[in-house]
Amino acid sequence: MASAPQGPQSQSRPVNHDRFRALRMSILCTLIAMVVSLLLTTIGVLLTGQRDWLAAISLALLIPLLLAPAFCYPVLARLSALARENRQLRQQAREDHLTGLFNRPHLLSMLERELALSQRHEYVVSILLVEIVDFSDLLDRHGRRLSDRLLRLFSERIRDKIRESDLFGRLDGAQFLLVLPHTDYQDTLHMAEGLRALSATIELRDGEEAIDFAIRIGAACTENSGRQLNALLNEADYALYQSRNEHRTQETA
């Protein structure tokens, strides 16, 4: 799911979380420092036979109580913020900014890895290349805001339908790729029909006008094209190309 726009309130939440986490860790570090200091002081008092043991123990507790938070909190707060920023960068490197799906580079990398695994363990992998028909016309008629909303809604519906083991991402514009491990060609065609039926249930309105759209799908399977990434994608793209031609023929008939 795409991230909501970040305002001042949403931006302050991660910062507050970093501070709270740093505060907890600082308290823990201070307690550990006090215990260690108390233990070492007690051993020293017992070994030296110092009579003023109460003052020694008081200092053993007071010194880490004063010094540890002042040192630990800023360091831990900065480390927590850096860890959060690194997580966000890793997420941005693999996710599409609009839909929250896998982006093209990460998805193709995952598909290549899946094909290598399928060759090693001898199972089939299928893909579906899914495209919203005439999306540029929808964009011209209804504008960017509703077109982006359609892409997000379409992505969410498909993501809710597929299995956890399936891979789903946005390649470019209104074109998506669904990777189906352990799925033969016939089952992939059934899945394509299910996606067409699912897309027909999506309702989106521009004021009083309902936004009607259709999808085209190109299917490919390692049973037919082998386990090379480019060959598999080319087969799905060719099937999608044939679907486009059939659509144009129906329009001109």
C-alpha positions as CSV (number, residue, x, y, z in Angstrom):
1,M,0.0,0.0,0.0
2,A,1.3,3.4,-0.9
3,S,2.5,5.6,2.0
4,A,0.3,8.5,3.0
5,P,1.7,12.0,2.5
6,Q,3.8,12.9,5.5
7,G,2.8,16.0,7.3
8,P,4.5,17.5,10.4
9,Q,2.6,15.1,12.7
10,S,3.6,12.0,10.8
11,Q,7.2,13.1,10.5
12,S,7.4,13.7,14.3
13,R,6.3,10.1,15.1
14,P,9.6,8.4,14.0
15,V,11.6,11.1,15.8
16,N,9.6,10.6,19.0
17,H,10.1,6.8,18.6
18,D,13.8,7.2,18.2
19,R,13.9,9.4,21.4
20,F,11.8,7.0,23.4
21,R,14.0,4.1,22.3
22,A,17.2,6.0,23.1
23,L,15.7,6.9,26.5
24,R,14.9,3.2,27.3
25,M,18.3,2.1,26.2
26,S,20.0,4.9,28.2
27,I,18.2,3.8,31.4
28,L,19.2,0.2,30.8
29,C,22.8,1.2,30.2
30,T,22.8,3.4,33.3
31,L,21.5,0.6,35.5
32,I,24.1,-1.8,34.1
33,A,26.8,0.8,34.8
34,M,25.6,1.3,38.3
35,V,25.5,-2.5,39.0
36,V,29.0,-3.0,37.6
37,S,30.3,0.1,39.5
38,L,28.7,-1.2,42.7
39,L,30.1,-4.6,42.3
40,L,33.7,-3.4,41.6
41,T,33.5,-1.0,44.6
42,T,32.2,-3.7,46.9
43,I,35.1,-6.0,45.9
44,G,37.5,-3.1,46.4
45,V,36.1,-2.3,49.8
46,L,36.3,-5.9,50.9
47,L,39.9,-6.3,49.7
48,T,41.2,-3.1,51.2
49,G,39.2,-3.2,54.4
50,Q,38.2,0.4,54.0
51,R,36.0,1.6,56.8
52,D,34.2,4.4,55.0
53,W,32.4,1.9,52.8
54,L,29.1,3.8,52.7
55,A,30.7,6.8,51.0
56,A,32.5,4.6,48.5
57,I,29.3,2.8,47.6
58,S,27.4,6.1,47.3
59,L,30.0,7.4,44.9
60,A,29.9,4.1,43.0
61,L,26.1,4.7,42.4
62,L,26.2,8.4,41.9
63,I,29.0,8.6,39.3
64,P,27.4,6.3,36.7
65,L,24.0,7.8,37.5
66,L,25.3,11.3,36.5
67,L,27.6,10.4,33.6
68,A,26.0,7.4,31.8
69,P,22.8,9.2,30.7
70,A,24.6,12.3,29.5
71,F,26.9,10.1,27.3
72,C,24.5,7.3,26.3
73,Y,21.4,9.2,25.3
74,P,22.7,11.3,22.4
75,V,24.8,8.5,21.1
76,L,21.9,6.0,21.2
77,A,19.4,8.5,19.8
78,R,21.7,9.1,16.8
79,L,22.2,5.3,16.3
80,S,18.4,4.7,16.4
81,A,17.8,7.5,13.8
82,L,20.5,6.1,11.5
83,A,19.0,2.6,11.8
84,R,15.6,3.9,10.9
85,E,17.0,5.9,7.9
86,N,18.8,2.8,6.7
87,R,15.5,0.8,6.9
88,Q,13.7,3.4,4.9
89,L,16.4,3.5,2.2
90,R,16.3,-0.3,1.9
91,Q,12.6,-0.1,1.6
92,Q,12.7,2.6,-1.1
93,A,15.3,0.6,-3.0
94,R,12.9,-2.3,-3.5
95,E,9.4,-0.7,-3.5
96,D,7.4,1.3,-6.0
97,H,6.7,4.7,-4.5
98,L,3.1,4.9,-5.7
99,T,1.7,1.4,-5.1
100,G,4.0,0.0,-2.5
101,L,4.6,-3.1,-4.7
102,F,8.0,-4.3,-5.7
103,N,9.7,-2.0,-8.2
104,R,11.0,-3.2,-11.6
105,P,14.7,-3.8,-10.6
106,H,13.9,-5.7,-7.4
107,L,11.1,-7.7,-9.0
108,L,13.2,-8.9,-11.9
109,S,16.0,-9.7,-9.5
110,M,13.6,-11.8,-7.4
111,L,12.3,-13.5,-10.6
112,E,15.8,-14.4,-11.6
113,R,16.4,-15.9,-8.2
114,E,13.2,-17.8,-8.4
115,L,14.1,-19.2,-11.8
116,A,17.5,-20.4,-10.4
117,L,15.7,-22.1,-7.5
118,S,13.2,-23.7,-9.8
119,Q,16.0,-25.2,-11.9
120,R,17.7,-26.5,-8.8
121,H,14.6,-28.0,-7.3
122,E,12.8,-28.8,-10.6
123,Y,9.5,-27.0,-10.3
124,V,7.7,-24.8,-12.8
125,V,7.4,-21.0,-12.6
126,S,4.8,-18.9,-14.5
127,I,4.4,-15.2,-14.9
128,L,1.5,-12.9,-15.9
129,L,2.2,-9.6,-17.5
130,V,-0.8,-7.4,-16.7
131,E,-1.6,-4.1,-18.3
132,I,-4.5,-1.7,-17.9
133,V,-6.0,-1.0,-21.3
134,D,-5.6,2.6,-22.7
135,F,-4.3,3.9,-19.4
136,S,-3.0,7.1,-21.1
137,D,-6.6,7.9,-22.2
138,L,-7.8,7.4,-18.6
139,L,-5.1,9.8,-17.5
140,D,-6.2,12.4,-20.0
141,R,-9.9,12.1,-19.1
142,H,-9.7,11.9,-15.4
143,G,-6.4,13.4,-14.4
144,R,-3.4,12.2,-12.4
145,R,-5.0,12.0,-9.0
146,L,-7.8,9.5,-10.0
147,S,-5.4,7.6,-12.3
148,D,-2.9,7.1,-9.4
149,R,-5.8,6.1,-7.2
150,L,-6.8,3.5,-9.7
151,L,-3.3,2.0,-9.8
152,R,-3.2,1.8,-6.0
153,L,-6.7,0.2,-5.8
154,F,-5.9,-2.2,-8.6
155,S,-2.6,-3.2,-6.9
156,E,-4.2,-3.7,-3.5
157,R,-7.0,-5.9,-4.9
158,I,-4.6,-8.2,-6.7
159,R,-2.2,-8.3,-3.7
160,D,-5.0,-9.4,-1.5
161,K,-5.9,-12.3,-3.9
162,I,-2.5,-13.8,-4.5
163,R,-0.5,-16.2,-2.3
164,E,2.2,-15.2,0.0
165,S,4.7,-17.1,-2.1
166,D,3.8,-15.2,-5.3
167,L,5.7,-12.1,-6.3
168,F,3.9,-9.0,-7.5
169,G,5.3,-5.7,-8.7
170,R,4.9,-2.7,-11.0
171,L,7.1,-2.7,-14.0
172,D,6.3,0.7,-15.5
173,G,3.3,2.9,-15.9
174,A,0.2,0.7,-15.8
175,Q,2.0,-2.5,-16.4
176,F,2.5,-5.1,-13.6
177,L,4.2,-8.5,-13.3
178,L,2.9,-11.4,-11.3
179,V,5.3,-14.3,-10.6
180,L,3.6,-17.6,-9.7
181,P,6.0,-20.3,-8.4
182,H,4.8,-23.9,-8.6
183,T,2.1,-23.0,-11.0
184,D,1.8,-24.7,-14.4
185,Y,0.5,-23.0,-17.6
186,Q,-3.1,-24.1,-17.3
187,D,-3.4,-22.9,-13.7
188,T,-1.8,-19.7,-14.8
189,L,-4.5,-19.1,-17.4
190,H,-7.2,-19.8,-14.8
191,M,-5.4,-17.2,-12.6
192,A,-5.5,-14.7,-15.5
193,E,-9.3,-15.2,-15.8
194,G,-9.6,-14.6,-12.1
195,L,-7.7,-11.4,-12.4
196,R,-10.0,-10.2,-15.2
197,A,-13.1,-11.0,-13.1
198,L,-11.5,-9.2,-10.1
199,S,-10.7,-6.1,-12.1
200,A,-14.3,-5.9,-13.2
201,T,-15.4,-5.6,-9.6
202,I,-13.3,-2.5,-8.9
203,E,-15.4,0.6,-8.6
204,L,-14.0,4.0,-8.9
205,R,-15.9,7.2,-9.7
206,D,-15.0,10.7,-11.0
207,G,-17.8,12.6,-9.4
208,E,-21.0,11.0,-10.9
209,E,-19.1,9.3,-13.7
210,A,-17.9,5.7,-13.1
211,I,-14.4,5.0,-14.3
212,D,-14.5,1.9,-16.6
213,F,-11.4,0.1,-17.4
214,A,-10.2,-3.3,-18.7
215,I,-7.0,-5.2,-18.4
216,R,-4.9,-7.2,-20.9
217,I,-2.8,-10.2,-19.7
218,G,0.1,-12.1,-21.2
219,A,1.0,-15.4,-19.7
220,A,4.2,-17.5,-19.9
221,C,5.6,-20.5,-18.2
222,T,8.9,-22.3,-17.9
223,E,7.2,-25.4,-19.3
224,N,7.2,-23.7,-22.7
225,S,9.9,-21.0,-22.7
226,G,12.6,-22.5,-20.4
227,R,14.2,-20.9,-17.4
228,Q,15.9,-17.9,-19.0
229,L,14.6,-14.6,-17.7
230,N,14.6,-12.8,-21.0
231,A,12.9,-15.8,-22.8
232,L,10.2,-15.9,-20.2
233,L,9.5,-12.2,-20.3
234,N,9.6,-12.2,-24.1
235,E,7.0,-14.9,-24.3
236,A,4.7,-13.1,-21.9
237,D,5.2,-9.8,-23.8
238,Y,4.4,-11.5,-27.1
239,A,1.2,-12.9,-25.6
240,L,0.4,-9.4,-24.4
241,Y,1.1,-8.0,-27.9
242,Q,-1.3,-10.5,-29.4
243,S,-3.9,-9.4,-26.8
244,R,-3.4,-5.8,-27.9
245,N,-4.0,-6.7,-31.6
246,E,-7.2,-8.7,-30.7
247,H,-8.4,-5.6,-28.8
248,R,-7.7,-3.3,-31.8
249,T,-9.4,-5.8,-34.2
250,Q,-12.6,-5.8,-32.0
251,E,-12.6,-2.0,-31.9
252,T,-12.4,-1.7,-35.7
253,A,-14.9,-4.6,-36.4
